[in-house]
Amino acid sequence: MVCIEKERDKDFGSFVPNDNSWKELTRLVNVEFKNKMKELNMIEFGRLKKYFDFKISHSLIQHNIQVYDGFKLSCDYYKGGLKIMIDSCCKIMSSKNLWQEFLDEKIS
């Protein structure tokens, strides 16, 4: 389980953005998300910039598969204001490479 503690050094409560500053605010919040993920030792992986903790995995030994839990975080401006999306995801990886699979099939 991942816990993110609140910091008091950045206060957005008194910030009232105009039409031109929404992009800057969303960029700032997305950068803060990225910094927090780095502090939690989560690794940014893939072209969709999802964050995974590769130290913790779930193994399916009989199928030679490892499953890693991760998150996709983003912030954007929509009709009503600033919206934050937190998406849970997983990465499924084989614990054997193709050459090892080929050798196992050849021996059997």
Backbone hydrogen bonds, N-H to C=O, Kabsch-Sander energy under -0.5 kcal/mol:
donor,donor_aa,acceptor,acceptor_aa,energy
5,E,3,C,-0.6
11,D,9,D,-0.5
12,F,10,K,-0.6
15,F,12,F,-1.1
16,V,14,S,-0.6
21,S,18,N,-0.8
22,W,18,N,-0.6
25,L,21,S,-2.2
26,T,22,W,-2.6
27,R,23,K,-2.1
28,L,24,E,-2.3
29,V,25,L,-2.4
30,N,26,T,-2.4
31,V,27,R,-2.2
32,E,28,L,-1.9
33,F,29,V,-2.3
34,K,30,N,-2.1
35,N,31,V,-2.3
36,K,32,E,-2.3
37,M,33,F,-2.2
38,K,34,K,-1.8
39,E,35,N,-2.0
40,L,36,K,-1.6
41,N,38,K,-1.6
42,M,37,M,-2.6
43,I,52,F,-3.4
45,F,50,K,-3.1
49,K,46,G,-1.1
50,K,45,F,-1.7
51,Y,71,F,-3.3
52,F,43,I,-2.5
53,D,69,D,-1.2
54,F,52,F,-0.7
56,I,53,D,-1.1
57,S,55,K,-0.5
58,H,67,V,-2.5
59,S,57,S,-0.5
60,L,65,I,-3.2
61,I,59,S,-0.6
63,H,60,L,-1.2
64,N,60,L,-0.7
64,N,61,I,-1.0
65,I,60,L,-1.8
66,Q,93,M,-3.2
67,V,58,H,-2.8
68,Y,91,K,-2.6
70,G,89,C,-2.5
71,F,51,Y,-2.3
72,K,87,D,-2.3
74,S,85,M,-2.0
76,D,83,K,-2.3
78,Y,81,G,-2.7
81,G,78,Y,-0.9
83,K,76,D,-3.0
85,M,74,S,-3.2
86,I,84,I,-0.5
87,D,72,K,-2.8
87,D,85,M,-0.5
89,C,70,G,-2.1
91,K,68,Y,-2.6
93,M,66,Q,-3.0
93,M,91,K,-0.6
95,S,64,N,-2.7
96,K,64,N,-0.5
101,E,97,N,-2.0
102,F,98,L,-2.3
103,L,99,W,-2.3
104,D,100,Q,-2.2
105,E,101,E,-2.0
106,K,102,F,-2.2
107,I,103,L,-2.0
108,S,104,D,-1.5
